[in-house]
Amino acid sequence: MEAKVNLDKELCEEHLAKVAGGARALLNGLISYTYNDGVGEPGYEPFEFANIGDCIQSLAARQYFPSVERRIDRDQLGEYAGEPVNVIMNAWYRLWRKNMIFSPMINPLLVSLHFRNPDAMTDEALGYFRRHEPVGCRDTRTADFLRSKGVKAYFSGCLTLT
């Protein structure tokens, strides 16, 4: 049996137009993965092992930037306080206090997102995603969750497929 996925062409086009016409930072950044920033802190679940697939996602994003000046830890995206930076936010996220809302210094391209624990998402985090919608989601479960909370979201697939 063939699985069919409904791609929302209008939302994809809206997202591309918003990105093309939006303000850009002078610096570009990639998500990095240290896996240990929250050990022992409330709300953080330690990773049992490093996933090479995480790094492959950053390689997929790298191809779209002429240069990369910053690396920003996926588990600390809310803590980034450097200069404004453009970041393709494709990643597998385990939401917790330090990455629930991304830093205002990050100019996000919200595409290929997946949330392991969407039940942890706060109203404040949902407000962030509404301000930066539409959100491209790596899987239909994440897209359905965001839509159920009033966020414009569409299935973009995983950036590693590019």
Secondary structure, 3 states (H helix, E strand, C coil): CCCCCCCCHHHHHHHHHHHHHCCCCCEEEEEECCCCCCCCCCCCCCCCCCCHHHHHHHHHHHCCCCCCCEEEEHHHCCCCCCCCEEEECCEEECCCCCCCCCCCCEEEECCCEEECCHHHCCHHHHHHHHHCCCEEECCHHHHHHHHHCCCCEEECCCHHHC
